[in-house]
Amino acid sequence: MYTVMVTGGLGSGKSTLCKFICEHGAMSMNLDEIYRGLLESNENMIADLADCFGDDILDDSGMVIRSKLAEEAFSDERSTKDLNAITFPYIMAMTNDYLLDVHCVPCSSSKVLVVEVPLLTEVPEFAQLADEIIAVNVPSDVRLQRAVARGMNPADALRRLQVQPTDAERDAIADTICDNSGTEDDLRAWADAWWEERMNKIDAAGSR
């Protein structure tokens, strides 16, 4: 299965690009969803987070209060690195189990798996599992506008943008660059063209 990882900053439109690609029949995998699931169920990770950021991030039942964790973890670059250092090993372990388990991905008839990876630059070893990496680029001011428009607190969105990698850093590890500074229709057209080109490539490789 052809594995493509899509990365991009907050408000870049990486989720929308993944959706458009999946409309052609690709399977999808979202590391943010895996992370949210671990926050709700993985007792070891929850304990590690509480040790690092304090018990105030937990409610009375011991569950993570995501807003409080975000407030602590995105307060500065050091705290964000601490969050990543704690959570990435758990996320990678679960992802590797899925990608490498012969009972999972290969059982699908789809030829393409799309994996949404917001912070791929921080885990370069994870990129080794990809056949292709797409970096979705948008000017930071546009990304901030989009994040606020979908309901994020402006100060919180700006704080997160400031601690995230730059487009140049994402471009450095990418095979393909997607400029998403236009309209949603422009992005859909880009996804359509990308899909047609990759299917031709995959079919050609399979016929050899």
N, C-alpha and C positions, 0 to 999 in steps of 0.2 A: 504494500500500500504506500502511495506517495504521501509523505507527511510534510505539510507546510505549516510553519509557525508564523503567526501574525502578531507583530508587536507595535506598540505606539503609546504615546503619553495620554494622560487624562484628556478626554474630549476629542481625541483624534479621529474617532469613527471606526476603530478596529473591530468593534463588535458588529457594526453594520456591514462592514466588508465581509466578515466571516458569514453573516447571515446571507448575503447575496451569493457568496460562493456555495453555501450549502443548499441554496435553492436549485442549484444544478445537480445535486445529488451527493455532495460530499458529506462525510460524517463530521461531527464537530466535538470539540472538547474545550472547555473553558476553565483555565486555572483559577480564575476568581471564584467560580462556583465550587471548585474543589477546596479552596481556602475557606470559603464560608461554611462548607460542610464540616471541615476539620474544626473550625471554631465552635461548632455545636456539639461535636461528638468525641474529639480526641482529647482524652483527659491529660495525657502527657504534655501535649502542646499547650493546653490551657494552663497547666501548672507552670510551665516554663514562662509563659507570657506574664502570669501573675507575679512570679519571682522577679521578673525584669521590670515590669511597669507598675507593680503594686496591686494589692487586693481591691483597690477602688474600681478596677476595670471589671470586677465580677459583681453580679447581683446576689441576692440572698440565697439563691439555689446553686451558686457556683458557676453560672453561665456567663460568658463574656458579654459585656455591654459594648457593642461594636462602636458606638459613638464615643465612648470614653477611651477605648483603646486607640481609636483614630486620633483623638485629641492629644494623647500622650505620644503615640508613635510618630506622628507627623509634626511634632513641635519643633524639631530640628533635624539636621542631617544625621547626627549620631544616633538619635532615637530610631530613625527610619532604618538605619543599618542594623541596629539591634533587632528590630522587628523582622527584617529579612533573614538575619542569621538564625533566628529561632524557627521561623515558619518554612523557609525554603527546603530544608531537609525532609520535612514531613510531606510537603507538596510534591517534591521530586520522587520520593519513595512511592507514593500512591500513583503518580503519573507513570513512572517506570513500570510498575506492576501492570498497568493497563496497556501500555504500548508494547510490552514484551511478552505478555501472557498470550499464548497461542489460542486460548479460548475466547479472547476478546476481539481485538481489532480484525484479525484475519477472517473471522466468521462473517464479516459484512461483504456484500457484493460491491460496495463502493470502491472506487479506485483511489480516492483522495481522503485524507484525514486532515482537517483544519484544527489547529491548536492555537487558541488565543492566549498569548503570554505577555502580559503587560510589562514585566520587568526582566526581559530576556538578557539585557546587557549585564545584569548582576549575576546571572547564572550561565556563563558561557559554555560550561560543560553540558548543559541541557540542550543547547543549540546543536550539539553533535548528533542528536536523535532526528534532526530535521533534514529532509531532502532539499528544502528551500525555506528561506526566511524572508518575509515581506515586512518592511518597515512602513508604517502609515504616517505620513508627515503633514502637519498643519501648523501654521504660525501660532506661537504661544498665546497671542492676544485673542485669536479666534477660538482656540481651545478653551480658554477661560470663559469666553462668552457662551460657548456651547454648554460647558459644565454648569454654569449658573442658570442657563435657560432650562436645564432639565431638573433644577431644584436644589443644587448644591449651594451651601453658604459661600458667598464670594471670598471671604477670608480663608475658609477651609480649602476651597479650590485653589486659591493662589498659593497657599502654604504647600499643598501637595505638588503643584507644578514646580515650585522652586526646588524641591528635593528630588525630583525625578530626573533621569538622564535626559540629555539634549537630543534633538533630532540627529545631530552630527554623530553622536555616540551610537545611536541605533543604526544609522546608515552604515557605520563601520563594520557591523556584523551581518548586514543584510545582503541578500542576493538580488532582491528586487525592491524598488522604491515606489510607493504609491502616494502620489500627491492628492490629498483629499481636501484641498482648500476650496473646491468648487461646490456644486450642488449634489444632493443625494442621487439625482439622475446621472450625474457625471461619474459618481462612484460606482453605480450599478453598471454603467457602460464599461468602466475599467474592469470590473469583475467578470463581465461577460467575455471581454477580449482575453483576459488572463486565462479563463477557463478553457476557451477554445484552443489557445496556444498550448496549454499544458496537456490537454487531452491528445492533441496531435503528437506531442512529444512522448507521452506515455504509451500511446498505441504503437508508435514507431519503434520504441524500445522493446515492446512486447513481441513484435513481429520478427525480431532478429533471431 
